[in-house]
Amino acid sequence: MKQLTDEEKVRGGMGMISLLTVQTPIGRLGLVEEENRLTNLYFEHESLPPGLEVRKTELLAEASQQLLEYFSGKRRVFTLPLAPAGTGFQRRVWQALCRLPYGETVSYQAVARAIGNEKAVRAVGQANHRNPIPIIIPCHRVIGKGGALVGYGGGLKIKETLLAMEKAFLKGQAG
């Protein structure tokens, strides 16, 4: 697939909506595509919106493959066209999250600094919370100022699992 700029990765869109589910070590995940861009990733415990057509598109098959590669330690960066719905501010935060290094964590304050608005720590937290494509837009890498694991749409256990998995693959201990 073609390499996309950060802005191209996080642009909005409308059209036919397709769903594909993939079984992962953290449970079944639902991937949603609209107009050849990934718009949502749902955890197993989340309700899916009505009107989704279950079908395997080229993009959803690629997204599924990249997720499986991520969970097996073979992928550290996702190369998918993304279109998460959100405000301009939220999309700037999500673009910054896409640049967070695999296996590393940062504070909400560091993300606020990265987008050029150091005082927007709470707003960054809200944008992080509203991220519609978790894992692929790696909001799990953002932690509290004191290093505490705080808030995650998939639940703190999943956040902890993702962070531990990334660290283990970096150290070559998982396999």
HUWO-V264350 format. One record per residue. N is the residue number from 1. RES is the residue in one small letter. PSI is psi in radians with two decimals (* if undefined). OMEGA is omega in radians with two decimals (999 if undefined). Layout:
# HUWO-V264350
<<N/RES/PSI/OMEGA> <N/RES/PSI/OMEGA>>
This chain:
# HUWO-V264350
<<1/m/2.63/3.14> <2/k/2.47/3.06> <3/q/2.34/-3.12> <4/l/2.61/3.03> <5/t/2.87/3.10> <6/d/-0.72/-3.12> <7/e/-0.73/3.11> <8/e/-0.58/-3.12> <9/k/-0.47/-3.00> <10/v/0.96/3.14> <11/r/2.63/-3.09> <12/g/2.87/3.12> <13/g/2.90/-3.14> <14/m/2.72/3.08> <15/g/-2.73/3.13> <16/m/2.37/-3.05> <17/i/2.13/-3.11> <18/s/2.62/-3.13> <19/l/2.42/3.00> <20/l/2.40/3.08> <21/t/2.64/3.14> <22/v/2.35/3.10> <23/q/2.22/-3.11> <24/t/3.00/3.10> <25/p/-0.33/3.11> <26/i/0.20/3.14> <27/g/-3.12/-3.13> <28/r/2.31/3.10> <29/l/2.46/3.09> <30/g/2.18/3.12> <31/l/2.31/-3.10> <32/v/2.35/-3.14> <33/e/2.47/3.01> <34/e/2.22/-3.12> <35/e/0.85/3.07> <36/n/0.51/3.06> <37/r/2.49/3.09> <38/l/2.23/-3.08> <39/t/-0.46/-3.07> <40/n/2.66/2.93> <41/l/2.15/-3.12> <42/y/2.39/3.01> <43/f/2.80/-3.09> <44/e/-0.63/-3.08> <45/h/-0.10/-3.10> <46/e/2.59/3.08> <47/s/2.43/3.08> <48/l/2.52/3.09> <49/p/2.71/3.13> <50/p/2.77/3.02> <51/g/0.17/3.11> <52/l/2.36/3.09> <53/e/2.06/3.14> <54/v/1.97/3.10> <55/r/2.66/-3.10> <56/k/1.81/3.07> <57/t/2.96/3.11> <58/e/-0.76/-3.12> <59/l/-0.76/-3.13> <60/l/-0.62/3.06> <61/a/-0.72/3.11> <62/e/-0.74/3.12> <63/a/-0.73/3.11> <64/s/-0.79/3.12> <65/q/-0.76/-3.14> <66/q/-0.65/3.08> <67/l/-0.78/3.13> <68/l/-0.65/3.07> <69/e/-0.71/3.10> <70/y/-0.83/-3.10> <71/f/-0.32/3.09> <72/s/0.08/3.10> <73/g/0.13/-3.10> <74/k/-0.16/-3.12> <75/r/2.32/3.11> <76/r/-0.34/-3.14> <77/v/2.34/3.08> <78/f/2.44/-3.13> <79/t/1.14/-3.08> <80/l/2.54/3.02> <81/p/2.19/-3.07> <82/l/2.58/3.07> <83/a/1.16/3.11> <84/p/2.35/3.12> <85/a/2.26/3.12> <86/g/3.05/3.11> <87/t/2.95/3.08> <88/g/-0.73/3.11> <89/f/-0.83/3.14> <90/q/-0.74/-3.13> <91/r/-0.62/3.07> <92/r/-0.73/3.09> <93/v/-0.81/-3.11> <94/w/-0.62/3.06> <95/q/-0.73/3.11> <96/a/-0.68/3.12> <97/l/-0.64/3.13> <98/c/-0.34/3.14> <99/r/-0.03/-3.14> <100/l/2.28/-3.12> <101/p/2.46/3.07> <102/y/2.34/3.05> <103/g/0.00/3.13> <104/e/2.74/3.09> <105/t/2.67/3.08> <106/v/2.83/3.10> <107/s/2.86/3.04> <108/y/-0.65/3.13> <109/q/-0.72/3.12> <110/a/-0.66/3.10> <111/v/-0.73/3.11> <112/a/-0.76/3.09> <113/r/-0.73/-3.09> <114/a/-0.51/3.13> <115/i/0.09/3.06> <116/g/0.40/-3.14> <117/n/1.32/-3.02> <118/e/-0.45/-3.10> <119/k/-0.04/-3.05> <120/a/0.56/-3.06> <121/v/-0.82/-3.13> <122/r/-0.70/3.11> <123/a/-0.64/3.06> <124/v/-0.75/3.09> <125/g/-0.73/3.12> <126/q/-0.74/3.11> <127/a/-0.73/3.11> <128/n/-0.78/-3.13> <129/h/-0.56/-3.09> <130/r/0.10/3.13> <131/n/2.02/-3.10> <132/p/-0.08/-3.12> <133/i/1.08/-3.13> <134/p/2.85/-3.06> <135/i/-1.01/-3.13> <136/i/-0.76/2.88> <137/i/1.78/-2.84> <138/p/1.17/3.12> <139/c/-0.30/3.11> <140/h/-0.28/-3.13> <141/r/-0.02/3.13> <142/v/2.22/-3.08> <143/i/2.97/3.11> <144/g/2.78/-3.08> <145/k/-0.70/-3.13> <146/g/0.18/3.14> <147/g/0.05/-3.12> <148/a/2.49/3.01> <149/l/2.02/-3.12> <150/v/2.46/3.02> <151/g/2.29/3.01> <152/y/2.29/-3.11> <153/g/-0.53/3.12> <154/g/-0.10/-3.09> <155/g/2.62/-3.08> <156/l/-0.54/3.12> <157/k/-0.75/3.12> <158/i/-0.73/3.10> <159/k/-0.82/3.13> <160/e/-0.74/3.13> <161/t/-0.81/-3.13> <162/l/-0.78/-3.14> <163/l/-0.76/3.13> <164/a/-0.70/3.13> <165/m/-0.81/-3.14> <166/e/-0.79/3.14> <167/k/-0.74/-3.14> <168/a/-0.74/3.12> <169/f/-0.64/3.08> <170/l/-0.68/-3.13> <171/k/-0.10/-3.14> <172/g/0.34/-3.09> <173/q/-0.27/-3.13> <174/a/2.81/3.11> <175/g/*/999>>
